[in-house]
């Protein structure tokens, strides 16, 4: 027995709930199959101003504002230097001129607000439902089979199946489209009960500190909770004499930002969680009867807080594309070609800036160039950077490409100006130990970032 819908949405995170709300508001029959129960813990607490307009469209802005910390910008520490990104200092291409701010959120609350809104608009939200199989007919995905918590299975069919299952990437993995990107990094993170000490953190700024080929973050969340995390290469983690919890505790004790950024002796109030292989993509984002949104399509290193915005913007684009199709007709892959092209551009330019970030973490000359860019005579470049970090990832594409190429050139020109790990013992380079961490050895085959 099967249930028939206009759209079957897999996953109720920000991408899935955005699609569900917009389709339900337009009178479409929508079901959301969410494996977990909300509220639930999730990473990705730092949001961007380009997303605020989507909050307005969904009708959730007031609820998010009331449950969050106002975020005026983000700040990176390069050694003793600071590189701020004040959202109010955008350039003429910015889409967030009316809302040059964003929020730091508790994702358990934030995601629940979004999915509750979907239900309020008429979406059929079903918690505790896990997809067990895709239904394919004549080369087309026409639905899924899902099991509830009692083990009862049912079929859910629709004109379109929308994969919003995040890193689980149900469709991508079942159709063997998912693959890692070249540079594999991992994140280790938890929440602590403490108060921020740095004035920028108190004022709601995202704060991060660069170290050799990695970084740490400190995010002031509601209710005296601070999100703390570290991102580093998978191979480097294998060389560290610590398991994930030990590594994070040591970072809290010794890393300059974390040690000096919050009150002493913080109490960890969540599990230490690990996201391995922070860098995945897909050979394609759409096919006959299906489309992927958010992290299900690709996941980029979170140093620019791009994840939630890409999730919600891709959800918006997917919903708008769906609504532009004739009613009561199957939706072909060709309908989403423009959608796919736009998202590949997002991936391309965010990846370029991420790689420029990591090149700077390994090269002192490049760090000096970035700090110099903060000088007043380069104000236009700073404004372009703010427009990018505010969430307009495809704006100023020429500027983004130049930053990427300049970073490669300076790294080539001054290869010895490197912040080598062996000279930075405070950044946790220790003896190799036989700690095992699951990592795929699959080699990426999809196109390079040009």
C-alpha positions as CSV (number, residue, x, y, z in Angstrom):
1,X,0.0,0.0,0.0
2,X,1.3,3.5,-0.8
3,X,0.5,7.1,-0.1
4,X,0.5,9.6,-3.0
5,X,1.9,13.1,-2.7
6,X,3.0,15.9,-4.9
7,X,6.4,15.8,-3.3
8,X,8.2,13.4,-0.9
9,X,10.9,15.1,1.1
10,X,13.5,13.0,2.8
11,X,14.9,14.8,5.9
12,X,13.5,17.7,8.0
13,X,16.6,19.8,8.5
14,X,16.8,23.4,7.1
15,X,16.9,22.3,3.5
16,X,13.9,19.9,3.8
17,X,11.8,22.2,5.9
18,X,12.4,25.1,3.6
19,X,11.1,23.1,0.6
20,X,8.2,21.7,2.6
21,X,7.0,25.1,3.8
22,X,7.2,26.7,0.4
23,X,5.4,23.9,-1.4
24,X,2.7,23.6,1.4
25,X,2.1,27.3,1.3
26,X,1.4,26.9,-2.4
27,X,-1.2,24.2,-1.8
28,X,1.0,21.2,-2.7
29,X,0.5,17.9,-0.9
30,X,3.8,17.3,0.8
31,X,5.2,14.6,3.2
32,X,8.4,15.0,5.2
33,X,10.1,11.7,6.4
34,X,12.5,12.5,9.2
35,X,14.5,9.7,10.8
36,X,15.0,11.4,14.2
37,X,12.7,13.3,16.6
38,X,13.1,17.0,17.2
39,X,14.5,18.8,19.0
40,X,17.9,17.2,18.3
41,X,21.5,18.3,18.5
42,X,23.1,19.5,15.3
43,X,26.2,21.5,14.3
44,X,26.1,24.7,12.2
45,X,25.1,27.4,14.7
46,X,26.5,30.4,12.9
47,X,24.2,31.9,10.3
48,X,24.6,34.4,7.5
49,X,22.7,37.6,6.6
50,X,21.8,36.5,3.1
51,X,19.6,33.8,4.8
52,X,17.5,36.4,6.7
53,X,15.4,37.1,3.6
54,X,14.5,33.4,3.4
55,X,13.4,33.6,7.1
56,X,11.1,36.4,6.1
57,X,9.6,34.5,3.2
58,X,9.0,31.4,5.3
59,X,7.4,33.5,8.1
60,X,9.8,32.4,10.8
61,X,12.0,35.5,11.3
62,X,10.4,36.7,14.5
63,X,10.6,33.2,16.1
64,X,14.3,32.9,15.2
65,X,15.1,36.4,16.4
66,X,13.5,35.7,19.8
67,X,15.5,32.5,20.3
68,X,18.9,33.5,19.1
69,X,21.9,35.8,19.6
70,X,22.2,38.6,17.2
71,X,25.3,38.2,15.0
72,X,26.8,41.4,13.5
73,X,29.7,39.7,11.8
74,X,32.6,37.2,12.0
75,X,36.2,37.6,13.0
76,X,39.3,35.5,12.4
77,X,42.5,35.5,14.4
78,X,45.7,35.1,12.4
79,X,48.2,34.9,15.2
80,X,48.0,38.2,17.0
81,X,46.2,39.9,14.1
82,X,42.4,40.0,13.6
83,X,40.6,40.0,10.3
84,X,36.9,41.1,10.9
85,X,34.0,40.7,8.5
86,X,31.4,43.3,9.6
87,X,28.2,42.5,7.8
88,X,27.2,46.2,7.7
89,X,30.2,46.9,5.5
90,X,29.0,45.2,2.3
91,X,29.4,46.3,-1.3
92,X,26.8,47.3,-3.9
93,X,26.2,43.6,-5.0
94,X,25.1,42.4,-1.6
95,X,21.6,41.0,-1.4
96,X,21.3,41.6,2.4
97,X,21.5,45.4,2.4
98,X,18.2,45.6,4.4
99,X,19.3,43.0,6.9
100,X,23.1,43.3,7.4
101,X,23.1,41.0,10.4
102,X,22.3,37.4,11.2
103,X,22.1,35.1,14.2
104,X,23.9,32.5,16.3
105,X,21.4,29.8,17.0
106,X,20.9,26.6,19.0
107,X,20.2,24.3,16.1
108,X,17.9,22.1,18.2
109,X,15.6,25.1,18.6
110,X,16.2,26.6,15.2
111,X,15.5,23.4,13.2
112,X,12.4,22.7,15.3
113,X,11.1,26.2,14.5
114,X,11.6,25.6,10.8
115,X,9.9,22.2,10.7
116,X,7.0,23.3,13.0
117,X,6.4,26.0,10.4
118,X,6.2,23.4,7.7
119,X,3.6,21.5,9.6
120,X,1.6,24.7,10.4
121,X,1.5,25.3,6.6
122,X,0.0,21.9,5.9
123,X,3.0,19.6,5.3
124,X,2.6,16.1,6.7
125,X,5.7,15.7,8.9
126,X,6.4,12.2,10.1
127,X,9.1,11.8,12.7
128,X,10.9,8.5,13.3
129,X,10.6,7.4,9.7
130,X,13.7,6.0,8.0
131,X,14.0,5.5,4.3
132,X,14.9,1.8,3.5
133,X,14.7,1.8,-0.3
134,X,14.1,3.9,-3.4
135,X,11.2,3.0,-5.7
136,X,12.4,3.2,-9.3
137,X,10.3,2.5,-12.4
138,X,11.5,2.7,-16.0
139,X,14.7,4.5,-15.0
140,X,12.8,7.1,-12.8
141,X,12.6,7.5,-9.1
142,X,8.9,7.6,-8.2
143,X,9.0,7.3,-4.4
144,X,10.6,5.6,-1.4
145,X,9.9,2.9,1.1
146,X,10.3,4.0,4.7
147,X,9.9,2.2,8.1
148,X,8.5,3.8,11.2
149,X,9.9,3.0,14.7
150,X,7.8,-0.1,15.1
151,X,9.3,-1.5,11.9
152,X,6.2,-1.0,9.8
153,X,7.1,-0.2,6.2
154,X,5.1,1.8,3.7
155,X,5.5,3.3,0.3
156,X,5.5,7.1,-0.3
157,X,5.2,8.2,-3.9
158,X,5.3,11.6,-5.5
159,X,5.9,13.6,-8.6
160,X,9.3,14.5,-7.1
161,X,11.5,12.9,-4.3
162,X,13.6,15.6,-2.6
163,X,16.7,14.3,-0.8
164,X,17.4,16.6,2.2
165,X,19.1,13.9,4.3
166,X,22.4,15.9,4.8
167,X,25.6,13.9,5.0
168,X,23.6,10.7,4.9
169,X,22.7,11.5,1.3
170,X,20.2,8.7,0.8
171,X,19.8,9.1,-2.9
172,X,23.4,10.0,-3.6
173,X,24.7,6.9,-1.8
174,X,22.1,4.5,-3.2
175,X,22.7,5.7,-6.8
176,X,26.5,5.7,-6.1
177,X,26.8,9.4,-6.9
178,X,28.5,10.5,-3.6
179,X,32.3,10.9,-3.4
180,X,34.8,12.7,-1.2
181,X,36.6,15.8,-2.4
182,X,40.4,15.9,-2.6
183,X,41.3,17.5,0.8
184,X,39.8,15.5,3.6
185,X,39.4,17.2,7.0
186,X,37.4,16.4,10.1
187,X,35.6,18.4,12.8
188,X,35.5,17.6,16.5
189,X,33.1,19.7,18.6
190,X,30.9,20.0,21.7
191,X,29.0,22.6,23.7
192,X,30.2,24.0,27.1
193,X,28.6,25.8,29.9
194,X,30.5,29.0,30.2
195,X,30.4,32.7,29.6
196,X,32.3,34.5,26.8
197,X,35.1,36.7,27.9
198,X,36.2,38.3,24.7
199,X,34.1,41.4,23.9
200,X,33.5,40.4,20.3
201,X,32.1,37.0,21.4
202,X,29.9,38.8,24.1
203,X,28.6,41.0,21.3
204,X,27.6,38.0,19.2
205,X,30.4,37.8,16.7
206,X,31.5,34.5,15.4
207,X,35.2,34.1,16.4
208,X,37.6,31.7,14.9
209,X,41.4,31.1,15.1
210,X,43.5,29.9,12.3
211,X,46.4,27.4,12.9
212,X,48.5,25.3,10.6
213,X,46.1,23.7,8.1
214,X,43.2,24.0,10.5
215,X,41.1,26.2,12.8
216,X,39.1,26.5,16.0
217,X,35.8,28.2,16.7
218,X,34.1,29.8,19.7
219,X,30.4,30.7,19.3
220,X,28.3,32.3,22.0
221,X,24.9,30.6,22.0
222,X,21.7,31.4,24.0
223,X,21.4,30.3,27.7
224,X,25.1,30.6,28.6
225,X,26.2,27.9,26.3
226,X,29.3,28.1,24.0
227,X,29.9,26.0,21.0
228,X,33.6,24.9,20.6
229,X,35.2,23.0,17.8
230,X,38.3,22.2,15.9
231,X,38.8,21.3,12.2
232,X,42.0,19.6,11.0
233,X,43.1,17.2,8.4
234,X,42.1,13.5,8.9
235,X,45.7,12.4,8.4
236,X,47.0,15.0,11.0
237,X,44.5,13.7,13.5
238,X,45.9,10.2,13.0
239,X,49.3,11.6,14.2
240,X,48.0,13.1,17.4
241,X,48.3,11.3,20.7
242,X,44.6,11.7,21.6
243,X,41.1,10.5,20.9
244,X,38.6,13.1,19.8
245,X,37.5,14.0,23.4
246,X,41.0,14.3,24.6
247,X,42.0,16.4,21.7
248,X,39.1,18.8,22.2
249,X,39.7,19.1,26.0
250,X,43.3,19.9,25.3
251,X,42.4,22.6,22.8
252,X,40.1,24.1,25.4
253,X,43.0,24.2,27.9
254,X,45.7,25.4,25.5
255,X,44.4,27.1,22.3
256,X,44.6,30.9,22.7
257,X,41.1,31.6,21.5
258,X,39.4,28.9,23.5
259,X,41.5,29.3,26.7
260,X,41.1,33.1,26.8
261,X,37.7,33.4,25.1
262,X,35.5,32.0,27.9
263,X,35.4,31.7,31.6
264,X,37.8,29.2,33.2
265,X,36.9,25.6,33.8
266,X,34.1,25.4,31.3
267,X,31.7,22.4,31.9
268,X,31.1,20.3,28.8
269,X,27.3,19.8,28.5
270,X,27.1,17.7,25.3
271,X,28.8,14.7,23.9
272,X,32.0,15.2,21.9
273,X,30.9,14.7,18.3
274,X,32.9,14.0,15.2
275,X,32.2,14.7,11.6
276,X,34.7,12.9,9.4
277,X,35.6,13.6,5.8
278,X,34.4,17.3,5.8
279,X,34.3,17.6,2.1
280,X,31.9,15.6,-0.1
281,X,30.3,16.1,-3.5
282,X,28.1,14.3,-6.0
283,X,28.4,13.5,-9.6
284,X,25.0,15.1,-10.2
285,X,22.4,16.8,-8.1
286,X,19.2,15.8,-10.0
287,X,17.7,13.0,-12.1
288,X,14.3,12.0,-13.4
289,X,12.0,12.2,-10.4
290,X,14.5,13.4,-7.8
291,X,16.7,16.3,-6.7
292,X,19.2,16.8,-3.9
293,X,19.3,19.9,-1.7
294,X,21.7,21.1,1.0
295,X,24.4,18.9,2.3
296,X,22.9,15.9,0.5
297,X,24.3,17.3,-2.7
298,X,27.7,18.6,-1.4
299,X,29.3,19.5,1.9
300,X,32.1,22.1,2.0
301,X,34.4,22.8,5.0
302,X,32.4,25.1,7.4
303,X,35.1,27.8,7.9
304,X,32.8,30.3,6.2
305,X,29.5,29.1,7.8
306,X,28.1,28.4,4.4
307,X,26.1,25.2,5.2
308,X,22.8,26.5,6.5
309,X,22.6,29.2,3.9
310,X,23.3,26.8,1.0
311,X,20.8,24.4,2.4
312,X,18.0,27.0,2.7
313,X,18.8,28.7,-0.6
314,X,18.9,25.4,-2.5
315,X,15.6,24.5,-0.8
316,X,14.1,27.7,-2.0
317,X,15.4,27.2,-5.6
318,X,14.1,23.6,-5.6
319,X,10.7,24.7,-4.4
320,X,10.5,27.5,-7.0
321,X,11.5,25.1,-9.8
322,X,8.9,22.6,-8.7
323,X,6.2,25.2,-8.6
324,X,7.1,26.4,-12.1
325,X,6.3,22.9,-13.6
326,X,2.9,21.9,-15.0
327,X,0.6,20.4,-12.3
328,X,0.0,16.6,-12.2
329,X,2.9,15.8,-14.5
330,X,6.1,13.9,-13.8
331,X,9.1,16.3,-13.4
332,X,12.1,15.5,-15.6
333,X,15.7,16.1,-14.7
334,X,15.9,18.8,-17.3
335,X,13.7,21.0,-15.2
336,X,16.5,21.3,-12.7
337,X,19.4,22.0,-15.0
338,X,19.5,25.7,-14.1
339,X,19.2,24.8,-10.4
340,X,22.1,22.4,-10.7
341,X,24.3,25.0,-12.5
342,X,23.7,27.6,-9.9
343,X,24.6,25.2,-7.1
344,X,27.8,24.1,-8.9
345,X,28.7,27.8,-9.0
346,X,28.2,28.0,-5.2
347,X,30.3,25.0,-4.7
348,X,33.0,26.3,-7.0
349,X,33.4,29.7,-5.4
350,X,33.1,28.7,-1.8
351,X,35.6,25.9,-2.4
352,X,38.1,28.5,-3.9
353,X,37.8,30.7,-0.8
354,X,38.1,27.8,1.5
355,X,41.3,26.6,-0.2
356,X,42.6,30.2,-0.1
357,X,41.9,30.1,3.7
358,X,43.9,27.0,4.1
359,X,46.8,28.2,2.0
360,X,47.0,31.2,4.3
361,X,47.1,28.9,7.3
362,X,50.2,27.3,6.0
363,X,52.0,30.5,4.7
364,X,53.1,33.5,6.7
365,X,53.5,35.7,3.7
366,X,50.0,35.1,2.6
367,X,48.8,35.8,6.1
368,X,50.5,39.2,6.0
369,X,48.8,40.0,2.6
370,X,45.4,39.2,4.1
371,X,46.0,41.4,7.1
372,X,47.2,44.2,4.8
373,X,43.9,44.0,2.9
374,X,42.3,45.4,6.0
375,X,44.0,48.8,5.4
376,X,41.7,51.6,4.4
377,X,43.0,52.1,0.9
378,X,41.7,48.6,0.1
379,X,38.2,49.2,1.5
380,X,36.6,48.1,-1.7
381,X,38.2,44.7,-1.5
382,X,37.1,44.4,2.1
383,X,33.6,45.1,1.1
384,X,33.7,42.4,-1.6
385,X,34.9,40.0,1.0
386,X,32.1,40.9,3.4
387,X,29.5,40.4,0.6
388,X,31.0,36.9,0.1
389,X,31.1,35.9,3.8
390,X,27.5,37.3,4.1
391,X,26.3,34.5,1.9
392,X,26.4,35.9,-1.6
393,X,28.8,33.3,-2.8
394,X,28.4,33.8,-6.5
395,X,28.7,37.6,-6.4
396,X,32.0,39.2,-7.2
397,X,33.2,36.0,-8.8
398,X,36.1,37.8,-10.4
399,X,37.3,38.9,-6.9
400,X,37.0,35.4,-5.6
401,X,39.0,33.9,-8.4
402,X,41.7,36.5,-8.0
403,X,42.0,35.8,-4.3
404,X,42.3,32.1,-5.1
405,X,45.0,32.6,-7.8
406,X,46.9,35.2,-5.8
407,X,47.0,32.8,-2.9
408,X,48.4,30.0,-5.1
409,X,51.0,32.4,-6.6
410,X,52.2,33.7,-3.2
411,X,52.4,30.2,-1.8
412,X,54.5,29.2,-4.8
413,X,56.7,32.4,-4.7
414,X,57.4,32.1,-1.0
415,X,57.3,28.4,-0.3
416,X,59.6,28.5,2.7
417,X,57.5,31.0,4.6
418,X,55.5,28.2,6.1
419,X,54.0,27.9,9.6
420,X,55.4,24.4,9.9
421,X,53.7,22.2,12.6
422,X,57.0,21.2,14.1
423,X,57.6,24.8,15.1
424,X,54.1,25.2,16.6
425,X,53.8,22.6,19.5
426,X,50.9,24.6,20.9
427,X,48.9,23.4,17.9
428,X,49.0,19.8,18.8
429,X,51.5,17.9,16.7
430,X,52.4,14.8,18.7
431,X,53.6,11.3,18.2
432,X,51.7,8.8,16.0
433,X,49.4,6.4,17.9
434,X,47.3,3.6,16.5
435,X,44.0,5.4,17.0
436,X,41.6,4.3,14.3
437,X,39.2,6.7,12.6
438,X,37.0,5.5,9.8
439,X,37.8,7.2,6.5
440,X,37.0,6.2,3.0
441,X,39.8,5.6,0.5
442,X,37.7,6.3,-2.5
443,X,39.3,8.7,-4.9
444,X,37.3,11.6,-6.3
445,X,36.6,11.6,-10.0
446,X,34.3,14.6,-10.5
447,X,35.5,17.7,-12.2
448,X,38.2,19.9,-10.6
449,X,37.4,23.4,-9.5
450,X,38.6,25.5,-12.5
